[in-house]
């Protein structure tokens, strides 16, 4: 199967899963090759991520180190995409689910494309309806992506909701820590 066909199938699978259809799992490639290809989701999501980071710069004060900020944010983006799967490589076997690692990471990676789409939609709604406040839309999108992540973890790892929630919360907190360190490095306030 070509990479583009596999990508389209995986994205369709994420959509079906988001609708609660467990048959969506049948659209993913759970081989080693499919696992590695799922990291293409990072490349698909990156333009939206970069656009959001550039948007941060427009609100920044004069003299803000924009180039340094973008470089550090890009490095942090790559670290986030690598760190969580590496951590889960060690955690999932402790849960007795080592054989489900590839399925979990594969689906979790591809789901990030759908999650970014939801996040961008929330931001757009905030722009279109400023009286309602963008923060509310973004908050709903964040909660929805966390719930979706828990659903994916529960389904692919066959674990309880509390265990799945802990895994997704760990990813969320890891992302916040990496982002926080990245921002502090970008503006020269870490050391």
C-alpha positions in Angstrom: 0.0 0.0 0.0 1.3 3.5 -0.9 2.1 5.9 1.9 -0.6 8.3 0.7 -3.2 5.5 0.7 -2.2 4.4 4.1 -2.3 8.0 5.3 -5.9 8.5 4.0 -7.0 5.2 5.5 -5.5 6.1 8.9 -7.1 9.5 8.8 -10.5 7.9 7.9 -9.9 5.5 10.8 -9.4 8.3 13.2 -12.6 9.9 12.1 -14.5 6.7 12.6 -13.0 6.3 16.0 -13.9 9.8 16.9 -17.5 8.9 16.1 -17.3 6.0 18.5 -17.0 3.3 15.7 -14.5 0.8 16.9 -14.4 -0.6 13.3 -12.2 2.4 12.6 -9.3 0.3 14.0 -9.4 -1.7 10.8 -8.1 1.2 8.8 -4.7 1.3 10.5 -1.5 -0.5 9.6 -0.3 -2.1 12.8 3.0 -3.4 11.3 6.4 -2.0 12.2 6.3 -0.1 8.9 2.8 1.3 9.8 4.1 2.3 13.2 7.0 4.4 11.7 4.7 5.8 9.0 2.3 7.1 11.7 5.0 9.6 12.6 4.1 11.3 9.2 1.3 12.8 11.2 3.9 15.0 12.8 4.7 16.4 9.4 1.0 16.8 8.5 0.4 18.7 11.8 3.5 20.8 11.7 2.3 23.6 9.3 -0.6 24.3 11.6 1.7 24.2 14.6 4.1 26.6 12.9 1.3 28.9 12.0 0.1 29.0 15.6 3.6 29.8 16.8 4.0 32.6 14.3 0.7 34.0 15.6 2.3 34.1 19.0 5.0 36.3 17.6 2.5 38.9 16.3 1.3 39.6 19.9 4.9 39.7 21.3 6.5 42.9 22.4 9.1 44.7 20.2 12.5 43.1 20.4 11.1 39.6 20.9 13.6 37.0 19.6 11.2 35.6 16.9 13.8 33.5 15.1 15.1 32.0 18.3 11.5 31.4 19.5 10.6 29.5 16.2 13.8 27.5 16.3 13.3 26.4 20.0 9.6 25.7 19.4 10.4 23.5 16.4 12.9 21.6 18.5 10.4 21.3 21.3 7.8 20.0 18.8 10.2 17.2 17.7 11.0 16.4 21.3 7.3 16.1 22.1 6.8 13.7 19.2 9.7 11.5 20.3 9.5 11.7 24.1 6.0 10.3 24.7 6.4 7.2 22.5 9.8 6.5 24.2 8.3 6.8 27.6 5.3 4.6 26.6 7.8 2.0 25.3 8.8 1.4 28.9 5.4 2.0 30.6 3.1 -0.1 28.4 5.0 -3.4 29.2 4.7 -2.6 32.9 0.9 -2.6 32.3 1.2 -6.1 30.7 0.3 -4.7 27.3 3.6 -4.7 25.4 2.0 -6.4 22.4 -0.4 -3.4 22.1 2.3 -0.7 22.0 2.4 -0.4 18.2 -1.3 -0.2 17.9 -1.6 2.4 20.6 1.2 4.7 19.2 0.0 4.3 15.6 -3.5 5.3 16.4 -2.5 8.0 18.9 -0.1 9.6 16.3 -2.7 9.7 13.5 -5.3 11.0 15.9 -3.2 14.1 16.4 -4.2 15.3 12.9 -7.8 15.2 13.7 -7.1 16.8 17.1 -5.2 19.7 15.5 -8.2 20.2 13.1 -10.5 20.5 16.1 -8.2 22.9 17.8 -7.9 25.1 14.7 -11.7 25.0 14.3 -12.0 26.2 17.9 -9.6 29.1 17.3 -11.5 30.0 14.1 -14.8 30.0 16.0 -13.2 32.3 18.5 -12.2 34.7 15.7 -15.6 34.6 14.1 -17.5 35.0 17.3 -15.2 37.1 19.5 -18.1 38.0 21.9 -18.2 34.4 23.0 -14.5 34.4 23.7 -11.9 32.1 22.0 -10.9 30.7 25.3 -14.1 28.8 25.8 -13.9 27.2 22.3 -10.3 26.2 22.9 -11.1 24.8 26.4 -13.8 22.7 24.9 -11.4 21.5 22.1 -8.8 20.6 24.7 -11.2 18.6 26.8 -12.6 16.9 23.6 -9.0 15.9 22.5 -8.2 14.6 26.0 -11.4 12.5 26.1 -10.6 11.2 22.6 -7.1 10.3 23.7 -8.5 8.4 26.6 -10.9 6.5 24.3 -8.0 5.6 22.0 -5.8 4.4 24.9 -8.6 2.4 26.4 -9.5 0.8 23.1 -6.0 0.1 21.8 -4.4 -0.9 25.1 -7.5 -2.6 26.5 -7.0 -0.9 29.8 -9.4 0.7 32.3 -10.6 4.3 31.9 -8.5 5.4 35.0 -5.4 3.8 33.4 -6.1 5.3 30.0 -6.8 8.7 31.6 -3.4 8.5 33.5 -1.6 7.8 30.2 -3.3 10.7 28.4 -2.8 13.1 31.3 0.9 12.1 31.4 1.2 13.0 27.7 -0.6 16.3 28.3 1.6 17.2 31.3 4.8 16.2 29.4 3.7 18.4 26.6 3.1 21.3 29.0 6.5 20.9 30.6 8.4 20.7 27.2 6.5 23.7 26.0 7.2 25.7 29.1 10.9 24.9 29.0 10.9 25.7 25.3 9.3 29.1 25.8 11.7 30.0 28.6 14.7 28.9 26.5 13.4 30.9 23.5 13.2 34.1 25.5 16.4 33.5 27.4 14.8 33.1 30.9 15.6 29.5 31.8 19.1 30.0 33.2 
